[in-house]
């Protein structure tokens, strides 16, 4: 795309711009603290003389360099590969011809001045948090070499290798933004993708002039829309003058590289839908090539928008939804407390302790297509929990997926059908305790329902609860048959198909104390 002279600490483009480039790793929204403060500091320190370009590339990959016992599974399933790049470049252009005529001392003085501006625009502490490393020349050239010839199409640009669709942010909109808005939107976008943002800080004096001019134009307008714009501009003026807000010129793009036109068209439509919370986006057609040039280091902004720093930080792709543990914060002993350790889609590690005191409940759902490993995961979870001798495990299943695991762990299997005693007695633990009565009531209510009913009428439910309370105080064995014999209810006949003598008499018939076994499987 351009010719770059890459030195040890900087590059110099053929168009006369000097800069430094780094790769970075995204930060986890779920475990990192003070992210608002860090992003405010990152924007605060940028010099008006320096342009910052940030790109985040995401794609699914099966080439895993991780050393792990799960390397085979990860390679088969694939994972989300993320690469972050950040470029700091000086906005003042240097004529390459002028540089050629300079002696060594003049070159050093010129480059040192511009590199000093770049150095002062880098928040080194925050860059360390991002694990920034200088970008290698090989990767630099791989990413920013243009494959010609390029043909312009209604969907973007076409080369001999692929199609490139480019979406441009036209207006940041009036939606409330948070640090979670961008990561959430990117999660829903089709991969592979690139998200790109370029920033140029506006000096305080220039920012005030821009807002004053905008305010005068809007004051002359009529209607509610013009009035609201005027109010917003007045607030921006106040924020810049009194609250320490800063204004930036910026532009944002999404790039989608695809092999086929149909898949590109489909993914563009899906992307526009998922990006709606970030503002108004459009497909670049005639402006695709200038936008492509603007994405690379050493290029001026192509389509400038103006935004305050408080909103702009929500467009910076430094953040992701990630793991719930942090190696920096948790030592090995602390991480070992999680019952399960697994990889997220982006290969970050997550530890799940289902019995952690920080959870208000212990409910979870395993979701996936048929044959994708739900039963395998449930079996692994069963084996993991079984190592805790205090744990009692109940498995309920309709396909027999856990037979081998239960057999290996010497658990007890009950085949629930009309021929075999199930081992289930739903009233075994009924007591006079209110919680116990409420649980029994929820269960028995389902047996009392008529077709198309979801709940018992309140009068019928009150009668049922009174019968359960009276039965809980009786001295007879707590079984469904005994409850039927003492029941006084208009819907008593509903229980006939579940008690002794009916076709389903074995479904709720327990002939032994099944709680003696720590692992029970109701198949």
C-alpha positions in Angstrom: 0.0 0.0 0.0 2.9 2.3 0.9 6.6 2.0 1.1 7.8 2.0 4.7 11.3 2.3 6.0 11.2 0.3 9.3 14.0 1.1 11.8 14.5 -0.4 15.2 12.2 1.9 17.0 10.1 3.6 14.3 9.0 3.6 10.7 8.9 6.3 8.1 6.4 6.2 5.2 7.0 7.2 1.6 4.4 10.0 2.2 6.5 11.5 4.9 4.9 10.4 8.2 6.9 9.0 11.1 5.5 6.6 13.7 5.8 3.6 16.0 3.6 0.5 16.0 2.8 -2.1 18.6 0.7 -5.2 19.0 -1.5 -5.5 22.1 -3.7 -7.9 24.0 -7.2 -7.0 25.0 -8.2 -6.5 28.7 -10.9 -8.5 30.4 -14.0 -6.5 31.3 -15.0 -9.1 33.9 -11.9 -8.9 36.1 -10.0 -5.7 35.4 -10.5 -2.8 37.7 -10.5 1.0 37.0 -10.9 0.6 33.2 -12.7 3.9 32.9 -9.8 5.7 34.6 -7.2 4.0 32.4 -9.0 4.9 29.2 -9.5 8.5 30.4 -5.7 8.6 31.1 -4.9 7.1 27.7 -6.9 9.8 25.8 -5.7 12.6 28.1 -2.0 12.1 27.4 -2.3 12.1 23.6 -0.7 15.1 22.0 -2.6 17.2 19.4 0.6 16.6 17.2 0.1 12.8 17.2 -2.5 10.7 15.4 -3.4 7.3 17.0 -4.7 4.4 14.9 -6.0 1.2 16.7 -7.1 -2.0 14.9 -8.6 -5.2 16.3 -8.6 -8.3 14.0 -10.7 -11.3 15.0 -11.0 -14.7 13.2 -11.7 -18.3 13.9 -8.6 -20.5 13.8 -7.5 -24.1 14.4 -3.8 -23.4 14.6 -3.3 -23.4 18.3 0.2 -22.7 19.7 -1.0 -23.4 23.3 0.7 -26.1 25.3 -2.3 -27.8 26.9 -3.8 -31.2 27.5 -6.8 -30.0 25.5 -4.8 -29.0 22.5 -6.4 -31.7 20.3 -10.0 -30.6 21.2 -9.1 -26.9 20.8 -7.6 -27.6 17.3 -10.7 -29.6 16.3 -13.3 -27.1 17.5 -11.3 -24.0 16.6 -11.0 -20.8 18.7 -11.4 -17.1 18.4 -8.0 -15.6 17.5 -7.6 -11.9 18.3 -4.8 -9.5 17.2 -4.6 -5.9 18.4 -2.5 -3.2 16.7 -1.8 0.3 17.8 0.0 3.0 15.8 1.3 6.3 17.1 2.3 8.6 14.2 3.2 12.3 14.0 0.7 14.4 12.2 3.3 16.8 10.7 4.4 15.5 7.3 8.1 15.5 6.4 9.1 15.7 2.7 11.2 12.6 1.8 13.2 14.7 -0.6 14.0 17.2 2.2 15.1 14.3 4.4 17.5 13.0 1.6 19.2 16.4 1.5 19.7 16.6 5.2 22.9 15.6 6.9 22.9 13.0 9.6 22.7 15.6 12.5 19.7 17.4 11.0 17.9 14.1 10.4 18.5 13.0 14.0 17.3 16.4 15.3 14.1 16.3 13.2 13.3 12.7 14.0 14.1 13.1 17.7 11.7 16.0 18.0 8.8 14.0 16.4 9.7 10.8 18.3 9.6 12.9 21.5 6.0 14.0 20.8 5.1 10.4 20.2 6.8 9.3 23.4 4.9 11.9 25.4 1.6 10.6 23.9 2.1 7.1 25.2 0.7 6.0 28.6 3.4 3.5 29.2 1.8 2.1 32.4 -1.4 1.4 30.4 0.5 0.0 27.5 2.2 -2.4 29.8 -1.3 -3.5 31.0 -2.1 -4.2 27.4 1.1 -6.2 27.0 2.2 -4.1 24.1 5.2 -5.3 22.0 6.9 -3.6 19.0 5.3 -4.8 15.8 7.7 -6.9 13.7 8.6 -5.7 10.2 7.4 -9.0 8.6 3.9 -8.7 10.2 3.8 -5.0 9.4 4.4 -5.6 5.7 2.0 -8.6 5.6 -0.8 -6.4 7.0 -0.2 -3.3 5.0 0.8 -4.5 1.6 -1.9 -3.9 -1.0 -2.7 -6.7 -3.5 -3.3 -5.0 -6.8 -5.2 -4.7 -9.1 -8.3 -3.6 -7.2 -11.7 -3.4 -8.7 -14.4 -1.2 -7.1 -17.8 -3.0 -6.6 -21.1 -2.1 -4.9 -19.9 -4.2 -1.8 -16.4 -2.7 -1.6 -13.1 -3.7 -3.2 -12.2 -6.8 -5.2 -8.7 -8.2 -5.6 -7.4 -11.4 -7.2 -7.3 -12.9 -3.7 -10.6 -11.8 -2.0 -13.4 -9.4 -1.6 -13.1 -6.6 1.0 -16.3 -5.0 2.4 -15.8 -1.8 4.4 -18.4 -0.3 6.7 -18.0 3.3 7.8 -19.4 5.0 11.0 -21.4 8.0 9.7 -22.8 9.1 13.0 -22.2 8.0 16.6 -25.9 8.5 17.3 -27.6 9.5 20.5 -27.6 6.1 22.2 -26.1 5.8 25.7 -22.7 4.1 25.4 -20.8 2.1 28.0 -17.5 0.2 27.9 -19.5 -2.9 27.2 -21.3 -1.6 24.1 -18.4 -2.2 21.6 -17.3 -5.7 23.0 -20.9 -6.8 23.0 -21.4 -5.6 19.4 -18.2 -7.3 18.2 -19.3 -10.6 19.7 -22.3 -10.6 17.4 -20.5 -9.8 14.2 -19.5 -12.5 11.7 -15.8 -13.4 11.6 -13.2 -12.8 10.3 -13.4 -9.0 10.9 -11.3 -6.0 11.5 -12.4 -3.0 13.7 -10.4 0.2 13.1 -10.5 3.6 14.8 -8.3 6.7 14.2 -8.0 9.6 16.7 -6.7 13.1 16.4 -7.0 15.4 19.5 -8.3 18.9 18.9 -6.5 21.6 20.8 -8.7 23.4 23.4 -8.7 26.7 21.5 -9.7 25.0 18.2 -12.3 22.9 20.1 -14.0 26.0 21.4 -14.0 27.7 18.0 -15.6 24.6 16.4 -18.3 24.4 19.1 -19.0 28.1 19.0 -19.5 28.0 15.2 -21.7 24.9 15.4 -23.7 26.6 18.2 -24.4 29.7 16.0 -25.5 27.5 13.1 -27.9 25.5 15.2 -29.3 28.5 17.0 -30.6 29.7 13.6 -32.4 26.4 12.9 -36.1 25.7 13.6 -37.9 22.8 15.1 -37.3 20.4 17.9 -34.4 18.6 16.3 -32.4 21.8 15.9 -33.2 22.8 19.4 -32.0 19.5 20.8 -28.8 19.8 18.7 -28.3 23.3 20.1 -28.7 22.1 23.7 -26.2 19.3 23.1 -23.6 21.7 21.7 -24.1 24.1 24.6 -23.5 21.2 27.0 -20.4 20.2 25.1 -19.1 23.8 25.3 -19.7 23.7 29.1 -18.0 20.3 29.4 -14.9 21.4 27.5 -14.6 24.7 29.3 -15.4 23.5 32.9 -15.4 19.7 33.2 -12.1 18.9 31.5 -13.6 17.2 28.5 -11.6 17.1 25.3 -12.7 16.9 21.7 -11.3 14.5 19.1 -11.6 14.1 15.4 -12.1 10.4 14.8 -13.3 7.8 12.3 -14.3 4.2 12.7 -14.5 1.3 10.1 -15.3 -2.4 10.0 -13.6 -4.5 7.4 -14.9 -7.9 6.3 -12.7 -10.0 4.0 -14.5 -12.8 2.2 -13.9 -15.1 -0.7 -17.4 -15.0 -2.2 -19.9 -12.2 -2.9 -22.9 -14.0 -1.4 -21.2 -14.5 1.9 -19.9 -10.9 2.0 -23.4 -9.5 1.2 -25.0 -11.7 3.9 -22.3 -10.7 6.5 -22.6 -7.0 5.7 -26.4 -7.1 6.4 -25.8 -9.0 9.7 -23.1 -6.6 10.7 -25.2 -3.5 10.1 -27.9 -5.0 12.3 -25.5 -5.7 15.2 -23.8 -2.3 14.9 -26.9 -0.3 15.3 -26.3 0.3 19.0 -23.0 2.0 18.1 -24.5 4.6 15.8 -25.3 4.8 12.1 -23.1 2.8 9.7 -23.0 2.6 5.9 -21.4 0.4 3.2 -18.4 2.0 1.5 -18.6 1.7 -2.3 -17.1 4.8 -4.1 -15.3 5.7 -0.9 -13.9 2.2 -0.3 -10.4 2.8 -1.6 -9.8 6.1 0.3 -11.1 4.4 3.4 -8.8 1.5 2.9 -5.8 3.9 2.6 -7.0 5.7 5.8 -6.8 2.5 7.8 -3.1 2.0 7.3 -0.4 3.8 9.3 0.9 7.1 7.8 -2.5 8.2 6.4 -4.7 11.1 7.2 -8.3 10.6 8.3 -10.8 10.2 5.4 -14.2 10.8 7.1 -13.9 12.9 10.2 -16.4 12.9 13.1 -16.2 14.9 16.3 -16.7 13.3 19.7 -16.0 14.1 23.4 -13.5 12.0 25.2 -16.1 10.6 27.6 -18.0 9.0 24.7 -15.0 8.2 22.5 -13.5 5.8 25.0 -16.4 3.5 24.4 -15.2 3.1 20.8 -11.7 2.0 21.6 -11.3 -1.8 21.1 -9.0 -2.6 24.1 -11.7 -4.5 26.0 -13.4 -7.9 25.8 -15.6 -10.2 27.8 -13.2 -12.8 29.1 -12.4 -15.1 32.0 -13.4 -14.8 35.6 -9.9 -15.4 37.0 -6.8 -13.3 36.7 -3.3 -14.7 36.9 -2.1 -11.4 38.2 -4.6 -11.4 41.0 -5.1 -15.0 41.9 -2.2 -17.3 42.9 -2.2 -21.0 41.9 -3.6 -22.1 45.2 -6.6 -19.7 44.9 -7.3 -20.8 41.3 -7.3 -24.4 42.3 -10.5 -23.8 44.4 -12.6 -23.8 41.2 -14.1 -27.2 40.5 -13.7 -26.7 36.7 -11.0 -25.1 34.7 -11.7 -24.6 31.0 -10.9 -22.5 27.9 -13.2 -19.8 26.6 -13.5 -19.3 22.9 -10.6 -16.9 22.8 -8.4 -19.3 24.7 -8.5 -17.3 27.9 -8.9 -19.5 31.0 -12.0 -19.5 33.2 -12.5 -21.3 36.5 -16.0 -22.2 37.7 -16.7 -23.1 41.3 -20.5 -23.9 41.4 -20.4 -23.8 45.2 -18.8 -20.4 45.6 -20.4 -18.3 48.3 -20.6 -15.3 45.9 -23.3 -16.9 43.9 -26.9 -16.4 45.0 -28.0 -19.6 43.3 -26.4 -22.6 41.6 -28.4 -22.9 38.4 -26.6 -23.3 35.1 -27.5 -24.4 31.6 -25.4 -26.3 29.1 -26.5 -25.4 25.5 -25.4 -26.8 22.2 -26.4 -28.6 19.0 -26.9 -32.4 18.9 -23.6 -34.2 19.0 -21.6 -31.2 20.1 -20.5 -32.5 23.6 -23.2 -31.6 26.1 -23.4 -35.1 27.6 -19.6 -35.4 27.5 -19.3 -32.1 29.5 -22.0 -33.3 32.0 -20.1 -36.5 32.5 -16.9 -34.6 33.2 -18.7 -32.4 35.6 -20.2 -35.4 37.4 -16.7 -37.0 37.7 -15.3 -33.7 39.0 -18.0 -33.2 41.6 -17.9 -36.8 42.7 -14.3 -36.3 44.1 -15.9 -34.1 46.8 -17.0 -36.8 49.4 -19.6 -34.3 50.8 -21.4 -34.1 47.5 -24.6 -36.0 46.6 -25.3 -36.1 42.8 -28.7 -36.7 41.2 -28.7 -37.3 37.4 -32.0 -37.3 35.5 -31.9 -38.1 31.8 -34.0 -39.6 29.0 -31.4 -41.0 26.7 -29.1 -43.1 28.9 -26.1 -40.9 28.2 -24.6 -41.4 31.7 -24.8 -45.1 32.2 -21.1 -45.8 31.8 -20.0 -42.9 34.0 -22.4 -43.9 36.8 -21.3 -47.6 36.5 -17.6 -46.5 36.7 -18.2 -44.4 39.8 -20.3 -47.3 41.3 -23.5 -45.2 41.5 -27.1 -46.5 41.5 -29.2 -46.5 38.3 -33.0 -46.5 38.3 -34.7 -47.1 35.0 -37.9 -45.1 35.1 -40.6 -46.9 33.2 -43.9 -48.8 33.9 -42.1 -52.1 34.6 -39.5 -51.1 37.1 -39.7 -49.4 40.5 -38.2 -46.0 40.1 -36.8 -45.5 43.6 -38.4 -42.1 43.6 -40.7 -41.0 46.5 -41.4 -37.3 46.1 -42.9 -37.1 49.6 -40.1 -38.9 51.5 -38.7 -35.7 53.1 -42.0 -34.0 53.8 -42.0 -32.3 57.2 -44.1 -29.6 59.0 -41.5 -27.0 57.9 -43.1 -24.4 55.6 -40.4 -24.7 52.9 -40.9 -28.5 52.8 -44.7 -28.0 52.4 -44.2 -25.4 49.7 -41.9 -27.7 47.7 -44.4 -30.6 47.9 -47.2 -28.3 46.9 -45.3 -27.2 43.8 -44.8 -30.8 42.8 -48.3 -32.1 43.5 -49.9 -29.1 41.8 -48.6 -30.4 38.5 -50.4 -33.7 39.0 -53.7 -31.9 39.7 -53.7 -29.8 36.5 -56.3 -30.3 33.8 -55.5 -30.1 30.1 -54.2 -26.6 29.0 -54.0 -25.4 32.6 -50.7 -23.9 33.8 -51.7 -23.2 37.4 -54.3 -24.4 39.9 -57.1 -21.9 40.7 -56.3 -20.2 44.0 -59.1 -22.0 45.9 -57.9 -25.4 44.7 -54.3 -24.6 45.6 -55.3 -23.5 49.1 -57.2 -26.8 49.6 -54.1 -28.7 48.4 -51.8 -26.9 50.7 -54.1 -27.5 53.7 -54.2 -31.3 52.8 -50.4 -31.4 52.6 -50.0 -29.6 56.0 -52.4 -32.0 57.7 -50.6 -35.0 56.1 -47.2 -33.7 57.2 -48.4 -33.8 60.8 -49.7 -37.4 60.6 -47.7 -40.3 61.8 -48.1 -42.4 58.6 -45.3 -43.1 56.1 -44.9 -40.2 53.7 -45.8 -41.8 50.4 -48.0 -40.8 47.5 -50.4 -43.7 48.2 -50.9 -42.7 51.8 -51.4 -39.1 50.8 -54.2 -40.2 48.4 -55.9 -42.1 51.1 -56.1 -39.0 53.4 -56.8 -36.5 50.6 -60.0 -34.5 50.7 -60.0 -32.5 47.4 -62.3 -32.1 44.4 -59.5 -33.2 42.1 -58.5 -36.3 44.1 -59.2 -38.5 41.0 -56.2 -36.8 39.3 -53.9 -38.9 41.5 -55.5 -42.3 40.5 -53.1 -42.8 37.6 -50.0 -42.5 39.9 -50.9 -44.7 42.9 -50.8 -48.5 43.5 -53.0 -50.5 41.1 -52.6 -48.0 38.2 -50.5 -48.4 35.0 -47.9 -45.9 36.4 -47.7 -47.3 39.9 -43.9 -47.8 39.7 -43.1 -44.2 38.7 -43.2 -42.9 42.3 -42.6 -46.1 44.2 -39.5 -46.3 46.3 -38.7 -49.8 47.6 -35.4 -48.9 49.2 -33.5 -46.0 50.8 -31.8 -44.6 47.7 -30.0 -41.9 49.6 -27.4 -44.4 50.9 -25.7 -43.9 47.5 -23.9 -40.6 46.7 -24.6 -40.9 43.0 -28.2 -41.6 41.8 -29.1 -41.9 38.1 -32.8 -41.8 37.1 -32.8 -42.9 33.5 
